[in-house]
Amino acid sequence: MGTRQTERTGPLAGVRVVELAGIGPGPFAAMLLADLGADVVRVDRPGGPGLGVDPAKDLTNRNKRSVLVDLKAPDGPAVLLDLAERADVLIEGYRPGVAERLGVGPEECLARNPRLVYGRMTGWGQDGPLAPTAGHDIGYIAVTGALGLVGPDPDGPPGIPANLLGDYAGGSLYLVVGVLAALQHARTHGEGQIVDAAIVDGTAHLTTMIHAMLLAGGWQDRRGVNLLDGGCPFYGVYATSDGGHMAVGALEERFYDEFARLLDLPEAGSLRRDLARWPELREAVAARFRSRTRAEWTEVFEGTDACVAPVLSLREAPAHPHLAARATFAEHGGLVQPAPAPRFSATPGTLRTGPALPGADTAEVARDWAVPALHTQESKTA
């Protein structure tokens, strides 16, 4: 497992970020910035978000510091603006108009700090008919067409990819890209700006290649009948004799030939080229995989170019030999967790601290950021 480090390294060392506490994609985006070395101060509200999650286990708050500020108190917005004045980036995930009503919207913050990058994370975006309405990942990916891609059965309901596709891929990562681009602009031109990161926009953007294939006639607009959505018998998941599963991605012919050889399917070559016989091929592949356990098939395909891998659970993944060798997962404070990514040769990101506990760093941040008004807030929320 990874080693513990406390020094602030990473390519974003020296960048100050204010995160207005929320749930989901906003905290994850701030965590990514913190993993890369930014000094992220999370502004928690008194009483917490009310999710019932132990703050000591909330990994998305690692590498951050936390202060308590009641934005509904008379002096709360002024304290937040003091922080914004000293920050490079501010991230908030409220519904459109909420930050403005609290007095900490872009107009107020940019008036205090014209170089500030004001990152806004929402599902529907800052405008449009659905902007003021509630939503969750599943609805955002549904209307973009992305949810309809998931699942091997064209006649059954789509599969649900947890909330990875919308909240984090279409949301958090696009917010981070936008914030970093705007930060570069601010440092070059001295001009801050608002980054409107909407999960619907990012998720739609992720489907660009599929739209290209659709336009070119290489993709049918229904799931379970295409090359990459489970319609192809050599790009899918198969059950093993012990209830496990193996993932097959033998798309290219040379990889497919290796796959068929190791699976011991002598007629696989002719079946691959005849789309009408793909159902027959699928059943043959399924029957072979049902003849051995997941561990046995893992050993058969290990180290080959057949493009086959065991489907592991979240608890199993850290022990996979390749992931262990690369320290893809790390341990900090007794918590096993995904390590910072991506990797940098000169300025690596690190696991410096565990999850920030609400308000635990108020005095420290008041000193480091020269915001004495935080002490007043601390005494009021104690």
Phi, psi and omega in degrees: 000162184293158179274157179275134178224144181244343181291150180273106176241193179101155184294343180259015177304133182096346178275129180257131183232131171257126178245119174280121190306139177202203178228156172079234191292328179296307177301324179293319177298317179294324177298318180298317176297320179293319178302328182271010170108353180293150174273096184262120176253115179271126180265099181271152178266149176302132180094345177076180183282349177076028181269349181076015178266131179298117181303332180289347180250359183280092186297337181289353176256015178290158176062013180248172168237153184234139171233155177257125176221127177269100183291348178268353175283155183305322183260002181299308180302323180297322178294317178298319179294329174298318177295315181299326180297332184259002185260162171264329186220142169233136179238129175222150182232033179283165170296153180306133177095341183292313180299323179296317180294332178280348181085019180232030179284181182302321182299312181292317183291317180288335174294323178281329185216089185297344180266002186289138170265115184257100183268126182244124182247114177222170176278311186266346184100176184278348178215177184105161186303328183266357186308318183277357186267159178286161178189170175218170183315312187299324178287322180296315182284339178294312186284344179274353183091351184288320180297323181295348178278341195267125177121142185274351186258111181294340182258351180260178179288158176295155172281161181248112184276054187049218174242029182285320187290314182273295185305313191259317178283307181281342182254284186305311186292326177288326175297316180296316178301315180295317180297316181293322177294317179292327177294320176298318179296317181297321181285335179275320188245355180071022186236117174279176180193173179263135174251112180264094181260110180250134180301323179296322180293312182295318181294318176300319180298325179296337182270012185303314181297321179295321176298322178297317178294323178297315180295328182274359180083011181261009180215129175274142184278052173203151188275161174078010181230010185244173186297324189248010184240020179099355179284342182263129184291344177251024169217084185188191184237136183231143180281147176254176188293337183260014179089002175277187180216152175238138178260129183244129177224046185273067186285306183291149189298319182293326177287323178296319180299319177294318177301312182295322179296313182289331177280347180063056175243092186297330182265010187296327182299311181291325180294325182299322186274353182249099183300329180294337181259009180299322176300322177295318179296318181300316181293324178294316178296315180299319180296319179296315181295329179289352184274349181220167179281168177298318180297320180295316179291326177300318179294322179298317187265351183303129176077009180256173176261026180281349178061051178233136182219149176288145175273111185259156174276171179300321180286333180280329190305316183301336182271357178300133186306319181291315180294324177294319180296324180272357185054045177296329172248150181224164177243133175217124180061030180083002181252118175279132188204160175299136180283160177304144179212152356284187185254147182234138183286325184257329186228068185293144171287155184221161168268099185268319182219160175281189181304133179289128177276138185308121175080357187293340186247017186302311182296319181295315180292321178304321178286309186294323182263001180056054177236080184298336181297342177298329179296323178295316178297320181299317181292327180287328184263357182292000000 
